[in-house]
Amino acid sequence: MLFAYKRPMQTILRQFIYNPPQDPYLDICYEDEDIVICIKPSGLLSVPGRGEDKQDCLANRLREKYGEIFIVHRLDLETSGVIVFARNAEMQSALGKMFMERRVEKDYIADVYGELPGLCGVIELPLICDWPNRPRQIVDFNEGRPSTTKWTRLEQFENHARVKLKPVTGRTHQLRVHMQNLGHPMLGDSLYAPDEAFTNYSRLHLHAWRISFAHPLSRIPIEIETDCPF
């Protein structure tokens, strides 16, 4: 099933106060001389933000422990789950190439509002930053960058569904905007969910559940799965 249409975005303005969780301070699930893999909690930045009040982030916490840390990819502030960092520039380059060539498999778990239309599907919508309302992203068929998400319904409840999401591309807020444009925003999404899908939830229901790739040096398979925290 292929979805490729545009649904108007809602303009939702909600107050944001950065109060990153402190316990656990670091949750490391794999490390060697070249790679560190962590579980990022919801509410913690992956990398430093603008301003002194947004310097507490996962990358800086890792630098306190390891010294040099190099960014490979990111998770949104509100998203939890598995994230990979490099411990040297050579590994950053190698992992970056693997992500670019789509040799890293990523799976997410999300809870979305409403009843899904079927068991699975593919969403293909071009995305671009909504600059007057950044960091929000919007669908734009003229200037947007192509993006693709595969989804599978895992369980349907009375007013929401649990889905597995596999991003084929890696655009900013891709999973959140794709599901919102499908008509099923993620529960607790402060940027894209209407009040009925936001107010009763303490966090965004999006979790980077699994990552799998071959170690760039040893070629040994690395596969990390984590428990869904919501």
C-alpha angles and dihedrals in degrees: 000000000000125000119194113154140110124248119187113257120233119233105230120177114193128167116254125203117176109228106154118202116253103194114099093023090192128009107191117182101172136017140165135154092289110026139044122190119194141177108238116207122224111266097035121106116235092216133011117291130209115293135027091274091064101052094099102094140136094263093053092046089054091048088057088059104034107020107222116046125173125204117240103165138339142229122215117260092253096043120091130200148066119358131173128218131182124227096208138027094251092057091045089057093046094048092043090056091050092052091047092050091047094242091134117082116213128183128185134194118216139170112221132191122256135002116317120231100241139330101291144354149160124249119203114181131147113238134203135170115268092225098192088053102031137192083040117099127211139194112258119173093191103048106007123116116245115259134177132195128182116208135190125188111231100177137356120215131182097278105003142035135218113229139182112226126199115189112210090187127030110227123157111277088353098149093044095049094042093054091043091053090048085060096254111097119191118263113258094014106154093194106041111016124095117233095268090059095040117037099066096050128082096206145006109286096226123113130177093227104175141017128182133181143135115262105255093228108032096026087221110148115252117197123172123186124180136192116260107248097208 
